Amino acid sequence: MGNRLDAKVCLITGAGSGIGQASARLFAQEGARVVVADIDLDAARETVAGIGDAAVAERVDVTSPWDTADLAERVVKQFGRIDVLFNNAGIAGVGDVLETEPELFDRVMTVNVRGVYLMTRAVVPHMMERRTGSIINMSSCIAEIGLARRVSYAASKGAVFAMTKSMQVDLAPHGIRVNALLPGTILTPFVERYLKESYSDPEEGMAAIRKRQLSNDLGRPEDVAAAALFLASDESRFMMAAGLIIDGGVSGAR
């Protein structure tokens, strides 16, 4: 256990599984008090059960202005402040421009883009009061490269990266840093489901996905959690409006 986040209050959305869960565990190991937020409260509680007293579980629908504002208020009431906001909650959308129905496109944009906007809007006033804070937005390397059959997802993650840069210009005078993570394909529960549902032979699908990376392997949630830890810590104090790429070389090879 370390102290890279000693006593920092860190709010992580979508922390019931995958990258959010791995980040919650790592942040707690580094001394943070972690708010594990997820739309699935049972999943959030499972994450907390694996961490202990350093974490608390909260339910939030990031697409709701009322839910997000209420969560921010509850966290500040309980802990006195929010030092780090990790906007990790999101969903995936698979399909090209013809396959993607308007309803799916709207849903992906609502969760992935509106969710980041609303959660940040709820937390920022509390950070502004203390003139400090680190906001981490979950984008994707797809914001930088083309990938087949990801129209809605690419649109959402490109928007998150652009929004990150704009937010930083506005929030820099208040001592708040805003950066983004741009992961490649990470072996999360979603990817495992995608392989089972999209390929008759999941192993064949895994081999095809591995070929995208120069590393010839998929990343793990812990790989992204380590990058999130860096952005959450004071070690990254001079990083602003940056996109930290953790993609096994996908974008570097394009």
N, C-alpha and C positions, 0 to 999 in steps of 0.2 A: 504493500500500500504506500502511496505517495501523498504529496501535498500540493500538487500543481493547481488544484482548484480549492485550496484550503478555505473552508467556510463559505464559499460562493453558493448562492441559491440559483439553481439551474432548472429551468422549465423546458421539458422535452415533449413535443407532441408526437403522436404515433409511436409511443414507447412501449406498446404492448407486445411487440415482436420485432424481429429483424434488426435493422440498423439502430432504431430507436432504443430497443431493449439493450443491445450491446453497448450503446453509448451511456445509457443510464447506469449500467453496472460499472463501466470504466470511470465515469465521472464520480460515482460514489467512492470507488477505490482511491481516487485522488483527492478525497476530502470534501467533496461537494455535498450539499443538501439537495436532493434531486426530487423534483415534482414529475412523476411519471403520468403523463396525460394521454388518454386514448379514448376514442369513441366507444371502445369495448372495455368497460370498467373491469370486468373479470380478467381480461388479458393484462390490464395495467396492474391489477392486484397480484397476478402471478409474477410479473416482473419485480414488484416490490418484495414479494416473499423470498425471492432469490437474492435480494440486496440487504434487507434488514431495516434497522431504525433510521438509516441515512436517507430513506426514500419514503414518499407518500404517493398514493394513487389518487388520481382525479379523472373524472369523465369530462370530455369536451368534444363538441361538434365544431370543428374549426370553420365550418361554413356559416355558423350562426353568430351574428354580432352580439347577441345576448349571452350566449354560452362563453364566448371568448372574453368578453368584458367581465363577466362574473368570475371566471377562473382567475384572471389577473388580480382582481380585487381579493379573492380568497387567499391567493398565494401571498400577497403583500400583507394581508391581515395576519396570516399565520407566521410568516418569516421576516416581515419588515421590509423586504425589498426583492427585486428580481435582478440578478447580476447577468445571467445568460439566458437567452431564448434560442432554442434550437427548433426551428420550424421544419420538422421532419415528416409530419403527416402527409400522406399522399396516396394516390391510386394510379394504376397503370391503365393505358388504353391501347389495345392492339387493333390495327387495321389501317389500310391505305385510305386515300381520300374518298373512294367509292364505297369501301367496306364500312367506314366509320359513320354510323348514324348520327344525326344531329343531337340526339339525346345523350349519346355517349360522349360526344365532343364537349357538350355543355357540362356534363357531370365532371369530366376530368379537369376542365378549366375551373370549375367551381371549387373543387376540393384543393387542387394543387396551386392555384393562383389566388383566388379569393381567400382561401384558408390562410395563406401566408400574409396577405394584406390585413385580414381581420385580426389575426393573433398578434401581429406586430403593432397594429393600431391600438390594441388593448394594453399592450405592455409598455410601449414607448413613453407615455406620460410619466410612468413610475420611474423609468430610467432617467428621463430628463430632469426630474426633481433632484436626483443624486448626481447628475452630470457624469454618468458612467454606465457602461453596459456593452455587452457583445451579443450581436444577433447573427445567427448562422442559418442561412436558408438552403434548403435541399433542392439543388438544381440537378443537372445530369450532364455527362459528356455529350449527350445528344443535342445539347444547346450549341455545340461547336461542330458537330459532324452530321452527316446524313445517315439515317438508318431506315431500312425498309419497314413499312407497315406500322409506323408509329406516329401518325399525323397528329392525333390529339395530344399524345404524351410529349412529343417534341415541341408543339406549340406552347404547352404549359411550362415546360422546363426552360425554354428560351425566354418566356415571359418572366419567370422567377429570376433568372440571371440579370435581365435588363432592369427589373424592379429593384434588385439588390443594389445595383450601381446608382440608381436614382435616389433610393432611400439614403445611401451613404452621403451623397452630396447634402441632403437636407439635415441629416442627423450628426454629421461631423462637428458642427459648432457646439453641440450639446455633449460632446465627449463619448458618443456612442459609435461603436464600430459595427459595420454590416458587411459580412462576407458570405460566400456561397461555396458549397461542396458540389463537385461535378464527378460523381462516381460513374464507373462503367457498369458492366453486368455483375451484380453481387448475388451470391447464392443465399437468397432469402426465401421464406416460405412462399412468397408470390412466385418467384422464379421456379421453384419446385413444382407448384401447381400448374404453371404455364407449360412446363415440359411434359407433364403427364397428360394435360388436356390437348396440347397442340401437336404432339408427335405420337405415332403408333409405337415407336421405340424411343422412350425417354433418353436412353443412353446415346442414341444417334443424334438426338436434339442437343444433348449436352456437348457432344463432340463438335457439332456445328457452331455452337455459341463460343466454345473455347477458342476456335480458330480466329475469332475477331481480335482476341487479345495477343499482343506480342509475347506475353507471359505464358500463353497457351493454357491458361487456367482462369477460373472465375475468382473474383475477390470474395472475401468473407465479410460479414457485418463488422467484425472487429477491425478490419482494415480501415473502414470508413470512420468507425468510432475513434480511432487513434487520430485521424485528421481533425475530427470534430473537437477532440480534446485540445489539440493545439490551438484552434481558433477560439475556443472558450477561455483558454488560459491567457495570462499576461505575456506569455512568450511571443504572442502574435500581435503585440500592441501596435506595431507599425504597419500592419496589414489592414487595408481598407478597400472596399469595393472589389475585392479579389475573388477569383474563382480557383479553388484548390482542386486540381484534377487527380482522381484516384481511380484510374481505369485500366491498369495493366497494359498501357501502351496503345489503346485503341485510337485515340485522337492523334497521338504522335506519329502513327503509321499512315495517316491520311494526308 
